[in-house]
Amino acid sequence: MKMLKVCVLSGLAVLFVGCSTNEPSVKAAKQIVTLENGKKYSVPVGSSYTKAPVTKRVIKRYTEMGVSSCQDGDITWEMYSVANKINAIMREGAAKEEGIAIYKKAAKEGTVGCASPVSQK
């Protein structure tokens, strides 16, 4: 019985470590600061970003796609890989749903998002 407990606990530990280390993520430590409209924003290296703050309509759209961190005054950003996929779809004249699917997947992967102004403190 004791051997069974050891085997089960070891198996759960291996499963936990294996499942928790394969999550995709943006390298949050690699950020750049950009100055847009008199405010500083921190965005991931390797991303393109908007110059103007988001509108309520953009916030609603991003929330529908799975990005819940957008607020008034933020700018949006997307990794270049996502931007390239979207541009390719637009050149092909593909359906709007394909572009939305790309953004939803990117939101889950953390490769699109919003950046709030950096505190002046």
N, C-alpha and C positions, 0 to 999 in steps of 0.2 A: 504494500500500500504506500509506503514511504517513497519507493522508487517511482511509482505512478505519479505522485504529487510533484516530484522533482522534474519528471519528464514533461508534465503538463505546464508547469511554471516556466520551464526553459523554452518550450514551444511558444508560449504566449509572449515571452520576452523577445524572441526572435521575430515573431510576427509583428509586434509593436514597433520594433526598431526598423524593420524592413518597410513597413507601411508609412512610417512617419518621415522617412528620409527621401522619398521619391516625389515630393510635392514640387511642382514648378513654381518659381517665384522670380520676381524682378530683383536684381541685386540692389537692394535699397541703399547700401553704403555708397554706391557709385551714383552720385547726384551732381547736377550742375545748378547753379543759380542764374536765373535770367531776369532781366529787368524789363517789364512790360507795363506800359501806362503808369509809370511812376511807382510800381510795386515790384518787390522781389518775389520770385517763385522758385521753388526747388523741384526740378523734374529729373527723371532718370536719364543717365547718359545713354545715348543711342535712341532717343525718342524725338519725335516732332511734336510741337505744341502750338496751340492757338495763341494769337496775339491779344485778342479781346476777351474780357470776362464772359462767362457763360450766361445765358438767359434762362428764364424759367422753363422755356420749351426744351432747351438742351438738357437741363437738369432732369426734366421728366423723361426724356428719351434715354439718357444714360442710366437712370434708375430702372427703367423697363428692361434695359439690356444687362443689368446686374451690377452696375457701379453705384454703390449707395453713398459714397463719400462726397458727392458734388454739392457745393453750396454757392450762394450768391457771392460774386467776386472771385471765384476760382477760374482757372484756365484748364482746358483739357489737354491731355497728352496721349500719345500712342507710340509704341515702339515702331521703329522703321519697318520691321517685318510685317506688322499689321497694316501699316500705311501702304506698303508695296502690294499686299494682297488686295486691298480695297481698290487701289489704282488699277490693277490688272482686271478686276471685275468691271470697273467702270469703262475701261477701254473695250472690253468684250461686249458691253451692253447687256450684261447678265441681269437676272431678276433682282429686284430690291431685296428680296428675302435672303439671297445668298450673302449680301453685304451685312445684313442684320445678323445672320448666323455667325459670320466671322467676328463681329463685335461681341456677340454673346459669349463665344468661345474665348475670345481675348480677355473679356471681363473675368471669367472664371480663372484664367491663367495669370491674371494680374499684369497683362501687357497693355492695358489701356486704363486711364483713370483721370482724376482731377487733382489739381494742385492748388492749395490755398496759399494766400500771400504769407511770406515768411514774416514772423514777428519782428518789429523794429526795436524790440527791447534788447 
